[in-house]
């Protein structure tokens, strides 16, 4: 498939099942993440991979955070179950480093680009996924439970697997020029 057409057809797939990427496919996904634009070659990211029992451990972390926020029981249970919606979840973290020329925002963007590169690499190999976000990304209790430092920032949760159903391509009939302002 033409790469531009492939990018134009990109869509999220929230209904995932096994198998998840493994072996060489997973290696390619991670290697693609490491090819993200990275000012200063800091590699300011870490990929926390959860599958099998790791999904339940991640769910327990999210449930504990929801409980600490005073969420109702139904939301706490939903948080506990969230990672189980895919056979693999990669939590992508910006590991921010002090640097005179590369501010934290650029490092966050590099980690976000790594997540997108991994998402697209998964799709290129026949897998599907969805980039999930939400308040968990910013919760310091979640960060501590995952062993993150004070300047680290979760940029997203990459859910990966095999599509349960064929996703309908959503039409994007928006004129891209409506987002452009010439200087």
Secondary structure as the mmCIF struct_conf table of DSSP 4:
data_model
#
loop_
_struct_conf.conf_type_id
_struct_conf.id
_struct_conf.beg_label_comp_id
_struct_conf.beg_label_asym_id
_struct_conf.beg_label_seq_id
_struct_conf.end_label_comp_id
_struct_conf.end_label_asym_id
_struct_conf.end_label_seq_id
HELX_RH_AL_P HELX_RH_AL_P1 UNK A 3 UNK A 8
TURN_TY1_P TURN_TY1_P1 UNK A 9 UNK A 9
STRN STRN1 UNK A 16 UNK A 17
BEND BEND1 UNK A 18 UNK A 18
HELX_LH_PP_P HELX_LH_PP_P1 UNK A 19 UNK A 21
HELX_RH_AL_P HELX_RH_AL_P2 UNK A 23 UNK A 33
TURN_TY1_P TURN_TY1_P2 UNK A 34 UNK A 35
BEND BEND2 UNK A 36 UNK A 36
HELX_RH_3T_P HELX_RH_3T_P1 UNK A 39 UNK A 41
STRN STRN2 UNK A 45 UNK A 51
TURN_TY1_P TURN_TY1_P3 UNK A 52 UNK A 52
HELX_RH_AL_P HELX_RH_AL_P3 UNK A 53 UNK A 68
TURN_TY1_P TURN_TY1_P4 UNK A 69 UNK A 70
HELX_RH_AL_P HELX_RH_AL_P4 UNK A 73 UNK A 82
HELX_RH_3T_P HELX_RH_3T_P2 UNK A 83 UNK A 85
BEND BEND3 UNK A 86 UNK A 87
STRN STRN3 UNK A 88 UNK A 94
BEND BEND4 UNK A 100 UNK A 102
HELX_RH_AL_P HELX_RH_AL_P5 UNK A 104 UNK A 124
TURN_TY1_P TURN_TY1_P5 UNK A 125 UNK A 126
STRN STRN4 UNK A 128 UNK A 132
BEND BEND5 UNK A 134 UNK A 134
HELX_RH_3T_P HELX_RH_3T_P3 UNK A 135 UNK A 138
HELX_RH_AL_P HELX_RH_AL_P6 UNK A 140 UNK A 145
TURN_TY1_P TURN_TY1_P6 UNK A 146 UNK A 147
TURN_TY1_P TURN_TY1_P7 UNK A 150 UNK A 151
STRN STRN5 UNK A 153 UNK A 163
BEND BEND6 UNK A 164 UNK A 165
HELX_LH_PP_P HELX_LH_PP_P2 UNK A 166 UNK A 171
HELX_RH_3T_P HELX_RH_3T_P4 UNK A 176 UNK A 179
#
